[in-house]
Amino acid sequence: MTLAGGGFEKYGKTTRRAAFLAEMERVVPWGQLCALIEPHYPKAGNGRPPVGLERMLRIHFLQHWFNLSAPAVEEAFYESASMRQFVGIDLGREPVPDETTILKFRHLLERHELGARLFEQVGAHLQAQGFRLSTGTIVDATLIAAPSSTKNAGQSRDPEMHQSKKGNQWYFGMKAHVAVDAKSKLIHRVVATSGNVHDSKVLPSLLHGKESAVWGDSAYAGQSEVIERAAPWAQDLTQLRGKGYKYLSQMQRTINRSRSKVRARVEHAIGTIKRIFNFTKVRYRGLAKNGNRLFVAAALANLYMVRRQLLALPRP
């Protein structure tokens, strides 16, 4: 370590960011994820040697955790010692990877659709650690906003994003459809669609087929036949909904309250992605790029939600 990384501070304190990064350092299966990307990663040749794969993956995850663009994460490294330490950068020996290098790594993941594979690999890792899927699935969808302005080079909105009405308010963007395990709250299915796709249309893609019960809000009401085809042994426990001026009875409202106690667990996973990782707005144009980001965010959300259980396990 050089003087640039050491310093002469007499007093110090472990910040919340440093504590968070120390936890994620231990719970992320770096070796497995790097092995997944390695066949697609550039090899050293006659040109400039590529930056280490694990270092670039760490930078990419930092972008997700702190909602940073490529230029923003480059600048953050010059300001945050804890982020430099997490990535392994010593400014006394080497510069920070520039924003173009960081951007090319994201394009590599998108081009080979590695976001979905990273999500699957994290799921396999968690199952190997003892987090098994139960026989219950909770489904839900959340809107992620996109810029509706036409003040851009093409003078048009993103053609793959559409409007959706929620209550009396219109929203423009994409939808993130997620399915979480009813017991562990871990995300096991993710689908990204435009904002105008109804929640129930994606329901078959969210079920793994071995459920004994399916929970969901009133947007999935009346989908018993769809659930039966996708998961033959599943009981439909979605929220009941009144029709027209026919309101729910007291018994039906009691049933809804009982089901809501389980259904609410899906909000923990969505809240991690949208409130903790701040993925409330799309950063790119098109569903493919934002869908890739959603898969990685879901994988990191799973690791975040069970980090304390993973830290309590004996290290191999």
C-alpha positions in Angstrom: 0.0 0.0 0.0 1.3 3.4 -0.9 0.9 6.7 1.0 -2.1 7.5 -1.3 -4.0 4.6 0.2 -2.7 4.8 3.8 -2.7 8.4 4.9 -1.8 9.7 8.4 -5.3 10.1 9.9 -5.2 9.6 13.7 -9.0 9.2 14.0 -11.4 7.2 12.0 -14.8 5.6 12.0 -16.3 2.7 10.0 -19.0 4.4 7.9 -22.3 2.8 6.9 -21.0 2.5 3.3 -17.8 0.8 4.4 -19.8 -1.6 6.7 -22.2 -2.4 3.8 -19.4 -3.1 1.4 -17.6 -5.3 3.9 -20.7 -7.4 4.2 -21.2 -7.7 0.4 -17.6 -8.5 0.0 -18.2 -11.7 1.9 -21.7 -12.7 0.6 -21.2 -12.3 -3.1 -19.9 -15.5 -4.8 -17.2 -13.7 -6.8 -15.5 -16.8 -8.2 -18.7 -18.3 -9.6 -19.9 -15.1 -11.2 -16.5 -14.3 -12.7 -16.4 -17.9 -14.1 -19.7 -17.2 -15.8 -18.4 -14.0 -17.6 -14.8 -15.1 -18.2 -15.5 -16.9 -21.6 -16.9 -13.6 -23.0 -14.3 -11.3 -21.5 -11.5 -9.9 -23.7 -8.2 -11.7 -23.5 -4.8 -9.9 -23.3 -3.3 -9.4 -26.8 -1.2 -6.8 -28.6 -3.2 -3.9 -27.4 -3.8 -2.4 -24.0 -4.3 -5.2 -21.5 -7.9 -5.5 -20.2 -8.7 -4.5 -16.6 -9.2 -7.5 -14.3 -12.6 -9.2 -14.6 -13.4 -9.3 -10.9 -12.5 -5.6 -10.6 -14.9 -4.7 -13.4 -17.6 -6.8 -11.9 -17.1 -5.1 -8.5 -17.4 -1.7 -10.2 -20.6 -2.8 -12.0 -22.2 -3.9 -8.7 -21.2 -0.6 -7.1 -23.2 1.1 -9.9 -26.3 -1.0 -8.9 -25.9 -0.6 -5.2 -25.5 3.2 -5.3 -27.4 4.0 -8.6 -24.4 5.5 -10.3 -23.8 6.1 -14.0 -20.4 5.3 -15.6 -19.1 8.9 -15.2 -20.5 9.1 -11.7 -18.9 5.9 -10.4 -15.5 7.0 -11.9 -15.7 10.3 -10.0 -16.9 8.5 -6.8 -13.7 6.4 -6.7 -11.6 9.6 -6.4 -13.7 10.7 -3.4 -14.5 7.5 -1.6 -11.7 5.5 0.0 -14.1 2.7 1.0 -15.1 2.2 -2.6 -11.5 2.2 -3.8 -10.7 -0.4 -1.1 -13.6 -2.5 -2.1 -12.5 -2.6 -5.7 -8.8 -2.8 -4.9 -7.6 0.5 -6.4 -4.5 2.3 -5.0 -4.2 5.7 -6.5 -0.5 5.7 -5.7 0.0 2.9 -8.2 -2.7 3.1 -10.8 -5.5 5.3 -12.1 -9.2 4.5 -11.8 -10.7 2.7 -14.9 -12.2 5.4 -17.1 -15.9 5.7 -17.8 -15.5 4.3 -21.3 -14.0 1.1 -19.9 -16.8 0.8 -17.4 -19.4 1.4 -20.1 -17.9 -1.3 -22.4 -18.2 -3.8 -19.6 -21.9 -3.1 -19.2 -22.3 -3.4 -23.0 -20.6 -6.8 -22.8 -23.1 -8.1 -20.2 -26.0 -6.8 -22.3 -24.7 -8.2 -25.6 -24.4 -11.7 -24.2 -27.5 -11.5 -22.0 -25.4 -12.2 -18.9 -27.7 -10.4 -16.5 -30.2 -13.3 -16.5 -27.4 -15.8 -16.1 -25.9 -13.9 -13.2 -29.4 -14.0 -11.6 -29.6 -17.7 -12.1 -26.1 -18.3 -10.7 -26.9 -16.4 -7.6 -30.1 -18.4 -7.2 -28.1 -21.7 -7.5 -25.5 -20.4 -5.0 -28.2 -19.6 -2.5 -29.8 -23.0 -2.9 -26.4 -24.6 -2.3 -26.2 -22.6 0.9 -29.5 -24.1 2.1 -32.1 -21.5 0.9 -34.6 -23.8 -0.8 -37.8 -22.8 -2.7 -40.9 -23.5 -0.7 -44.2 -24.5 -2.3 -45.7 -21.0 -2.2 -45.1 -18.1 -4.7 -46.1 -14.4 -4.3 -46.4 -12.4 -7.6 -46.5 -8.7 -8.1 -45.5 -6.0 -10.5 -44.1 -2.5 -10.1 -43.8 0.5 -12.4 -40.3 1.9 -13.1 -40.6 5.4 -14.6 -39.0 6.4 -17.9 -38.5 10.0 -19.2 -41.6 11.1 -21.1 -39.9 14.2 -22.5 -39.3 14.5 -26.3 -36.5 17.0 -25.8 -33.8 14.7 -27.1 -31.9 13.9 -30.3 -34.7 11.8 -31.8 -37.4 14.1 -30.5 -39.4 11.1 -29.4 -40.0 9.0 -26.3 -38.6 5.6 -26.0 -40.8 3.4 -28.3 -40.5 0.4 -26.0 -41.9 2.2 -23.0 -45.7 2.8 -22.6 -48.2 4.4 -20.3 -50.1 2.7 -17.6 -52.8 3.9 -15.3 -52.7 3.3 -11.6 -55.7 4.7 -9.7 -56.3 8.1 -11.4 -52.7 8.7 -12.3 -50.9 7.9 -15.5 -47.3 6.6 -15.5 -44.9 6.2 -18.4 -42.2 3.5 -18.3 -41.6 -0.2 -17.9 -43.0 -2.8 -15.5 -40.9 -5.2 -13.4 -42.8 -8.4 -12.8 -41.4 -10.4 -9.9 -42.2 -13.7 -8.2 -40.8 -14.3 -4.7 -40.7 -17.4 -2.5 -43.5 -17.1 0.2 -41.2 -18.4 2.9 -37.7 -16.8 2.2 -38.9 -13.7 0.3 -36.2 -14.5 -2.3 -36.9 -13.6 -6.0 -37.0 -16.6 -8.2 -38.5 -15.2 -11.4 -38.2 -11.7 -13.1 -39.8 -10.4 -16.2 -39.4 -6.9 -17.7 -42.2 -5.6 -20.0 -43.5 -2.2 -21.2 -45.7 -0.3 -18.8 -49.0 -1.1 -20.6 -48.8 -4.9 -20.2 -51.3 -6.0 -17.6 -49.9 -7.8 -14.5 -51.9 -11.0 -15.2 -50.5 -11.4 -18.7 -47.1 -12.4 -17.3 -48.5 -14.7 -14.6 -47.5 -18.0 -16.3 -43.9 -16.9 -16.7 -43.6 -16.2 -13.0 -44.6 -19.6 -11.7 -42.1 -22.5 -11.4 -44.9 -25.1 -11.7 -44.6 -26.9 -8.3 -46.5 -24.4 -6.2 -49.2 -25.4 -3.7 -50.4 -21.8 -3.3 -50.1 -18.5 -5.3 -50.6 -15.1 -3.7 -51.1 -11.8 -5.5 -53.0 -8.5 -5.3 -56.4 -7.9 -7.0 -54.7 -7.4 -10.4 -54.5 -11.2 -10.6 -58.1 -11.8 -9.6 -60.0 -14.2 -11.8 -56.8 -16.0 -13.0 -57.6 -19.4 -11.4 -57.6 -21.2 -14.8 -54.2 -19.6 -15.7 -52.7 -20.7 -12.4 -54.1 -24.2 -12.8 -52.5 -24.6 -16.2 -49.1 -23.2 -15.0 -49.1 -24.9 -11.6 -51.7 -27.7 -11.4 -51.4 -28.2 -7.6 -51.6 -24.6 -6.7 -54.4 -23.0 -4.7 -55.4 -19.5 -5.9 -55.0 -17.2 -2.9 -55.0 -13.9 -4.8 -56.9 -10.9 -3.5 -60.7 -10.9 -4.0 -62.1 -8.0 -6.0 -65.6 -6.6 -6.3 -67.3 -6.1 -9.6 -69.0 -2.9 -10.6 -71.2 -1.8 -7.7 -71.1 -5.1 -6.0 -68.8 -4.5 -3.1 -67.0 -7.2 -1.1 -68.8 -8.7 1.9 -67.4 -8.5 5.4 -66.2 -12.2 5.1 -64.4 -11.4 1.8 -62.7 -8.4 3.3 -61.5 -10.6 6.2 -60.2 -13.2 3.7 -58.3 -10.4 1.9 -56.7 -9.2 5.1 -55.6 -12.7 6.0 -54.0 -13.2 2.5 -52.4 -9.7 2.7 -50.3 -10.8 5.6 -48.5 -13.2 3.3 -48.7 -11.2 0.1 -47.0 -8.2 1.7 -43.7 -10.1 1.8 -43.2 -9.4 -1.9 -42.9 -5.7 -1.1 -39.7 -6.4 0.8 -38.0 -7.6 -2.4 -39.4 -4.7 -4.5 -38.5 -2.2 -1.7 -34.9 -3.4 -1.8 -34.7 -2.8 -5.5 -36.5 0.5 -5.6 -35.8 2.1 -2.2 -32.4 0.8 -1.1 -30.9 0.4 -4.6 -32.9 3.4 -5.9 -33.9 1.7 -9.1 -37.0 3.9 -9.5 -36.2 5.2 -13.0 -34.8 3.6 -16.1 -31.3 4.8 -17.1 -31.2 3.5 -20.7 -33.4 3.3 -23.7 -35.0 0.0 -24.6 -36.3 -3.0 -22.6 -33.2 -5.1 -23.3 -30.8 -2.8 -21.5 -33.1 -2.1 -18.6 -34.1 -5.7 -18.3 -30.5 -6.7 -18.0 -30.2 -4.1 -15.2 -33.3 -5.5 -13.5 -31.9 -9.1 -13.5 -28.7 -8.0 -11.9 -30.6 -5.8 -9.4 -32.8 -8.8 -8.4 -29.7 -11.0 -7.9 -28.1 -8.4 -5.7 -31.4 -7.9 -3.8 -31.5 -11.6 -3.0 -28.0 -11.5 -1.6 -28.8 -8.3 0.4 -31.9 -9.7 2.0 -30.2 -12.9 3.3 -26.8 -11.4 4.0 -27.0 -11.8 7.7 -27.9 -15.5 7.4 -25.0 -16.0 4.9 -22.6 -14.2 7.2 -23.6 -16.5 10.0 -22.7 -19.6 8.0 -19.2 -21.0 8.4 -16.9 -19.9 5.6 -15.5 -22.7 3.3 
